[in-house]
Amino acid sequence: MSKSAPLELGHSHESDRRVEPTGIDSEFAADVVAGLSANEKTLAPKYFYDATGSHLFEAICLTP
């Protein structure tokens, strides 16, 4: 019976790599990485709406 290497739990150096977003969705990617890397996970509400939803939300915000 051979002895196997111990299972190491914890931080992996590979998981410490930073994602450098590029391209059209770079702001979105940066916001997602920042929000999901934080201790308290967050995602900006602006990403919950499509173009129509955003237009309606802006119109609602302008009402008295």
MINUNU-804850 format. One record per residue (C-alpha): residue in one letter; x, y, z; residue number from 0. Coordinates in nm, 4 decimals, always signed. Layout:
<node res="A" X="X" Y="Y" Z="Z" n="NUM"/>
...
END
This chain:
<node res="M" X="+0.0000" Y="+0.0000" Z="+0.0000" n="0"/>
<node res="S" X="+0.1612" Y="+0.3261" Z="-0.1082" n="1"/>
<node res="K" X="+0.1315" Y="+0.6477" Z="+0.0838" n="2"/>
<node res="S" X="-0.0459" Y="+0.9205" Z="-0.1120" n="3"/>
<node res="A" X="+0.0338" Y="+1.2906" Z="-0.0915" n="4"/>
<node res="P" X="-0.1789" Y="+1.4824" Z="+0.1583" n="5"/>
<node res="L" X="-0.4710" Y="+1.6768" Z="+0.0241" n="6"/>
<node res="E" X="-0.4019" Y="+2.0466" Z="+0.0587" n="7"/>
<node res="L" X="-0.6973" Y="+2.2739" Z="+0.1136" n="8"/>
<node res="G" X="-0.6737" Y="+2.6487" Z="+0.1021" n="9"/>
<node res="H" X="-0.5446" Y="+2.9116" Z="-0.1340" n="10"/>
<node res="S" X="-0.4042" Y="+2.8061" Z="-0.4647" n="11"/>
<node res="H" X="-0.1638" Y="+3.0402" Z="-0.6392" n="12"/>
<node res="E" X="-0.3562" Y="+2.9782" Z="-0.9581" n="13"/>
<node res="S" X="-0.6765" Y="+3.1160" Z="-0.8033" n="14"/>
<node res="D" X="-0.4917" Y="+3.4363" Z="-0.7069" n="15"/>
<node res="R" X="-0.4512" Y="+3.5378" Z="-1.0700" n="16"/>
<node res="R" X="-0.6220" Y="+3.8594" Z="-1.1694" n="17"/>
<node res="V" X="-0.8515" Y="+3.8640" Z="-1.4693" n="18"/>
<node res="E" X="-0.7709" Y="+4.1424" Z="-1.7109" n="19"/>
<node res="P" X="-1.0910" Y="+4.2029" Z="-1.9079" n="20"/>
<node res="T" X="-1.0619" Y="+4.3169" Z="-2.2669" n="21"/>
<node res="G" X="-1.3003" Y="+4.3895" Z="-2.5499" n="22"/>
<node res="I" X="-1.6538" Y="+4.5243" Z="-2.5658" n="23"/>
<node res="D" X="-1.7652" Y="+4.3911" Z="-2.2272" n="24"/>
<node res="S" X="-1.4550" Y="+4.4948" Z="-2.0334" n="25"/>
<node res="E" X="-1.6479" Y="+4.7215" Z="-1.7925" n="26"/>
<node res="F" X="-1.8987" Y="+4.4442" Z="-1.7262" n="27"/>
<node res="A" X="-1.6232" Y="+4.1868" Z="-1.6760" n="28"/>
<node res="A" X="-1.4313" Y="+4.4187" Z="-1.4430" n="29"/>
<node res="D" X="-1.7477" Y="+4.4866" Z="-1.2392" n="30"/>
<node res="V" X="-1.8291" Y="+4.1155" Z="-1.2131" n="31"/>
<node res="V" X="-1.4753" Y="+4.0206" Z="-1.1112" n="32"/>
<node res="A" X="-1.4602" Y="+4.3018" Z="-0.8543" n="33"/>
<node res="G" X="-1.8056" Y="+4.2252" Z="-0.7143" n="34"/>
<node res="L" X="-1.7564" Y="+3.8511" Z="-0.6877" n="35"/>
<node res="S" X="-1.4033" Y="+3.8873" Z="-0.5480" n="36"/>
<node res="A" X="-1.5241" Y="+4.1034" Z="-0.2593" n="37"/>
<node res="N" X="-1.5920" Y="+3.9524" Z="+0.0831" n="38"/>
<node res="E" X="-1.9557" Y="+4.0599" Z="+0.0514" n="39"/>
<node res="K" X="-2.0508" Y="+3.9580" Z="-0.3039" n="40"/>
<node res="T" X="-2.2281" Y="+4.2222" Z="-0.5131" n="41"/>
<node res="L" X="-2.3325" Y="+4.2929" Z="-0.8701" n="42"/>
<node res="A" X="-2.4461" Y="+4.6346" Z="-0.9890" n="43"/>
<node res="P" X="-2.8237" Y="+4.6499" Z="-1.0477" n="44"/>
<node res="K" X="-2.7651" Y="+4.8077" Z="-1.3894" n="45"/>
<node res="Y" X="-2.6818" Y="+4.4581" Z="-1.5188" n="46"/>
<node res="F" X="-3.0274" Y="+4.3252" Z="-1.4306" n="47"/>
<node res="Y" X="-3.2035" Y="+4.5241" Z="-1.7047" n="48"/>
<node res="D" X="-3.2088" Y="+4.4991" Z="-2.0819" n="49"/>
<node res="A" X="-3.2360" Y="+4.8158" Z="-2.2953" n="50"/>
<node res="T" X="-3.6142" Y="+4.8396" Z="-2.2519" n="51"/>
<node res="G" X="-3.5935" Y="+4.7803" Z="-1.8768" n="52"/>
<node res="S" X="-3.3226" Y="+5.0444" Z="-1.8435" n="53"/>
<node res="H" X="-3.5339" Y="+5.2959" Z="-2.0362" n="54"/>
<node res="L" X="-3.8361" Y="+5.2252" Z="-1.8137" n="55"/>
<node res="F" X="-3.6254" Y="+5.2500" Z="-1.4980" n="56"/>
<node res="E" X="-3.4837" Y="+5.5872" Z="-1.6072" n="57"/>
<node res="A" X="-3.8358" Y="+5.7124" Z="-1.6886" n="58"/>
<node res="I" X="-3.9626" Y="+5.6008" Z="-1.3461" n="59"/>
<node res="C" X="-3.6754" Y="+5.7827" Z="-1.1764" n="60"/>
<node res="L" X="-3.7752" Y="+6.1061" Z="-1.3514" n="61"/>
<node res="T" X="-4.1329" Y="+6.0971" Z="-1.2229" n="62"/>
<node res="P" X="-4.2172" Y="+6.3165" Z="-0.9228" n="63"/>
END
